[in-house]
């Protein structure tokens, strides 16, 4: 007489839709991400590694690019040959120190830049290639991390990099 078949296809579709709904709910409910405003600068761990050292600390500040890019400023300030010279030596009080500037890809690789809040965004300077933050590591001649809070060079390094940052921002 009558032959009754279960509607398997409908049950499978309903199950898949329910699983997808649960999956998307779990993703969207991951909680809020703690974001940080950089008031002047931050010294953050886990940056590049110098030969034979653990990951270096980095001095990070917000890039307020208006007229001059940071690499143009650095190139003129330290008489570098080209834009690719991101690691170079400087002399402070008769001692040599190496500055290591992070490019955009290194900045994303070593630090979670999305955790930082951009506070000085200018519509005319919106550019996806321009780094929103500048990060610099500094080591001594003996490969000591100058930005380590335990370092004897910490105060000297932060003062020097803060002055460099302020000099750059004055050009803007």
C-alpha positions in Angstrom: 0.0 0.0 0.0 1.8 3.0 1.2 5.5 3.1 1.5 6.9 5.6 4.0 10.6 6.8 3.7 12.4 9.0 6.2 13.5 12.3 4.9 17.2 11.9 5.5 18.3 14.9 3.4 16.2 17.3 5.5 17.6 16.0 8.7 21.2 16.3 7.4 20.6 19.9 6.2 19.0 20.8 9.6 21.9 19.3 11.5 24.5 21.1 9.4 22.8 24.4 9.8 22.6 23.9 13.5 26.3 23.1 13.7 27.2 26.1 11.7 25.1 28.3 13.9 26.8 27.0 17.0 30.2 27.4 15.4 29.6 31.1 14.5 28.2 31.8 18.0 31.3 30.4 19.6 33.6 32.5 17.4 31.6 35.7 18.0 31.6 35.2 21.8 35.4 35.0 22.3 35.3 38.0 24.5 36.7 41.5 24.2 40.3 42.0 23.3 42.4 44.2 25.6 43.6 47.1 23.5 46.3 49.5 24.5 46.7 53.2 23.8 50.3 54.3 23.5 50.6 57.6 25.4 54.1 58.4 24.5 56.0 55.1 23.9 56.0 51.6 25.2 58.9 49.2 25.7 57.6 45.7 24.6 59.3 42.3 24.9 59.7 39.6 22.3 61.1 41.5 19.3 63.9 40.6 16.9 66.8 38.5 18.1 70.4 39.7 17.9 73.1 37.0 17.2 73.3 34.8 20.3 70.7 36.6 22.4 67.1 36.0 23.4 64.3 38.1 21.8 65.0 41.8 22.2 62.7 44.5 23.7 61.4 47.2 21.4 60.6 50.8 21.8 57.3 51.4 20.1 55.5 54.7 19.4 52.7 55.8 17.1 53.7 57.0 13.7 52.1 60.3 12.9 53.1 60.5 9.3 52.3 63.8 7.7 55.2 65.2 5.7 58.2 63.0 6.2 58.3 59.2 6.6 60.3 57.8 9.5 62.7 56.1 7.2 63.4 59.4 5.3 64.0 61.1 8.6 66.4 58.3 9.7 68.2 58.2 6.4 68.9 62.0 6.6 69.6 62.1 10.3 72.2 59.2 10.2 73.4 59.7 6.6 72.4 56.2 5.6 72.9 55.0 2.0 69.4 53.7 1.3 66.0 52.8 2.8 67.0 49.2 3.3 69.5 50.2 6.0 67.3 49.3 9.0 70.1 48.2 11.2 72.9 50.7 11.8 75.3 51.8 14.5 75.1 55.1 16.4 77.5 56.6 18.9 76.2 57.9 22.2 78.7 59.4 24.7 81.6 57.7 23.0 80.0 54.2 23.0 78.5 52.4 20.0 75.0 51.1 19.9 73.1 49.3 17.1 69.6 50.5 16.3 67.3 48.0 14.6 64.2 49.5 13.0 61.3 47.1 12.3 59.7 47.2 8.9 55.9 46.7 8.5 56.1 42.9 8.1 58.5 42.5 11.1 56.2 44.7 13.2 53.3 42.4 12.5 55.4 39.3 13.0 56.9 40.1 16.4 54.1 42.2 17.9 50.3 42.1 18.0 49.8 45.5 16.4 46.0 45.1 16.4 46.2 45.4 20.2 47.3 49.0 19.9 44.8 51.8 19.4 45.6 54.5 16.8 44.9 57.9 18.3 46.2 60.3 15.7 44.7 59.1 12.5 44.7 61.8 9.7 42.4 61.0 6.8 44.8 62.4 4.2 47.6 60.0 5.4 45.6 56.8 5.3 47.8 54.3 3.5 47.9 50.6 4.0 51.7 50.3 3.4 52.5 53.0 6.0 53.2 51.5 9.4 50.9 52.9 12.0 53.5 52.3 14.7 57.3 52.4 14.7 59.4 49.9 16.6 63.1 50.1 17.3 65.4 47.7 19.2 68.8 48.7 20.5 71.8 46.7 21.5 75.2 47.6 22.8 78.5 46.5 21.2 78.5 43.4 23.4 75.0 42.4 22.2 73.3 43.5 25.4 69.6 44.4 25.1 69.6 48.1 26.0 65.8 48.1 26.4 65.7 45.3 28.9 64.4 46.7 32.2 67.3 45.0 34.0 69.9 46.6 31.6 72.3 49.2 32.8 71.7 50.9 29.4 67.9 51.1 29.9 67.7 54.8 30.9 70.2 55.9 28.3 68.4 53.9 25.5 64.9 55.1 26.4 66.1 58.7 26.7 67.9 58.6 23.3 65.0 56.9 21.5 62.5 59.3 23.0 64.5 62.2 21.9 64.8 60.7 18.4 61.0 60.2 18.3 60.4 63.7 19.5 62.8 65.1 16.8 60.9 63.1 14.2 57.5 64.3 15.4 58.6 67.9 15.4 59.1 67.6 11.6 55.4 66.7 11.2 
